Amino acid sequence: MLEDIYTELIAEHSQSKENRGNLKNPTISERGHNPSCGDEITIELEIADGKIKNAAFNGVGCAISQASTDMMIELMKGKPVDEAKRLAKLFVSMIKGEVTDDSELEDLDEAAALKNISTMPARVKCATLAWHTLDTALQHR
């Protein structure tokens, strides 16, 4: 049952077009690349008043990297920058298997469904690419 939900979410988010594209006036544009498998994304953020007002991405890659990026963009819209940084760190900690308590992971919303990727070492970089890219983009904010 849980495996079905996971598979469904990956399929749904990897094919979604809702968060893909370019923003008219991005404050930040950051490229992320995973040379080991060829996943490549560019995230664009519009930041104003300490919040991520809007976000979008473009890129190519496996279903996990694309789904994870889509989930992240969805989650980050409207969040204060400090909260976005915290969520990015929480997601990476979850994928590394460092945070496993479901109550702590609730803040990740649908992205928490990717928790089991921690048991698939070859997929960890796919799942975390967008989140590391976001963290890099927000480091100077």
N, C-alpha and C positions, 0 to 999 in steps of 0.2 A: 504493500500500500504506500509506504513512505517513498519507496523507489519509484513508483508510478508518478507521484507528485513531483519528485525531483526531475524525472525525465520530461514530464509535461512542462514544468517551469523553464527548463533549459530550452526546449523546443520553442515555446511561446516567446521567450525573451530574445533568443538568438535571431528570430525572424521578424521581430517587431520593428517597425519603421518610425514609431512615435518619437523616439529620442535621437534619431539619426538626422544628420544634416549639419548645417552651419548656422551659427547665430549671426544676427545682423551686426551687433556691436560687442564682440567678446572682449572681456577685460583680460582674459588669459587664454592662451592656446598652448597646449602641451602635448607633445608626441610621446607615445610609449611604444617600445618595440621589444619583442621577445625573439632574439636571434636563434634560439634553439628549435623553434617550430615555425617561425615566420609570422606570428601574430603581430599586427601593427594597428595602433589606434591613435587618433588625435581627439583629445577632449577640449571643448571650448566652454568657458565659464563666463558668465556675466555677473560680476560682483559689485554690489552697491550697498552702502550702509552696513558693512560687515556681514552681509548675507549673500548666498548664492541665489541670485534672482532667477537665473535661467542657466541651463546646461544642455549640451548636445555632444554627439560624437560621430565620428566617421572611422571606418577601418575595415580590415579584413582579418579573418582568423577562424579558428575552430569555434564550434558551437558554444563551448564553455567560456571562452574569452569574450565572445560577443554577448552572450547572455549575462555574464557577470558585469560587463560594462553597462548594458542596458539597465540592469537592476540598480547599479550604483548611481547612474544619472537620475533615475526615477527617485531614489532615496534622497539624493543631495539637493534637489530643487527646493528652494525656500529655507534651507538650513543655514544657521549662522556658520561662518567659516570655522570657528573653534569646534563646533559640533561636528562639522564635516571631517575635520582632522581626527577627532576622537573616533568617529565611526570607521574611518579608513584604517586606523590602527587596530580597532576591534576586529574588523573583518580579517585583516592579515593574521592577527593572533589566533582567530578561529581556524583559519585554513592551515596554520602551522600546528594546530592541535593544542595550543597553549591555553585557550579559553574554550571550555566545553559546556559550561553551565547554560542551559537553554534560557533561563530567566535573564542572564546577562546578554544573551544574543538576540533577545526580542527587539532591541533597538534597530537591528539590521533588517527587520521586516522580511520580505521574501528572500533576500540575499542569505539569510540564515539557512535556507534550504541547501546551500552549497557546502555546508559543514562537512559532509562525508568526503569531500575532495581531499581532506587532510589524510585520508588513507590511500590516496592515489598520487604518489610523489611526482609522477610524470605530468600531472595536470595542475599542480600547485601554481606554477608560473602562469599558466593560462588563466586561472581564476583570479590571481592577484595583480595581473598586469594593469588593469584600469585603476585599481585602488592605489598602487604604487605611483602611477602617473598622476593621479589626483593629489596625493601627498606631496609629490615634487612640485606640482603647480601651486600648491597652497603654502609652501615653505616660507615664502617671503611675504606672506599676508598677515 
